[in-house]
Amino acid sequence: MNRLHCVSVIFCNNGTPEGQLLTFDPTNMLRSLADNVRRTDGLTWMIGAVDLSLNDDTQKGLGMRLT
C-alpha cells in the first residue's frame, strides 16, 4: 500500500540575507536537495517546489523584526 507524505525541507546553510539575493546559488541548493532525495530508501516518486521568500514572521507575534 502506498502512503502519501508531505515534508517541508529547510536548508539552514542556504539562507540568503535580505538585500543580498544576487548571492543566492539555486544550483547548489537544488543539487543538495537532489543528493538527499537519492539517498532516501523506498522513495519511488516525488513532487517538489521551491519557495523563495523572506519568511517575514513579524505578524506572528514572535518578537521578530525585519531590519
SULQUIBEL-V596326 format. One record per backbone hydrogen bond with DSSP energy under -0.5 kcal/mol. NH is the residue of the N-H (numbers start at 0). CO is the residue of the C=O. Records with the same first field share a line. If there is no record, write none. Layout:
# SULQUIBEL-V596326
NH->CO, CO
This chain:
# SULQUIBEL-V596326
4->2
8->6
9->7
11->9
13->10
14->11
19->16
22->19
23->20
25->23
28->24
29->25
30->26
31->27
32->28
33->29
34->30
35->31
36->32
37->33
38->34
39->36
40->38
42->39
43->41
51->49
52->50
56->54
59->56
60->57
61->56
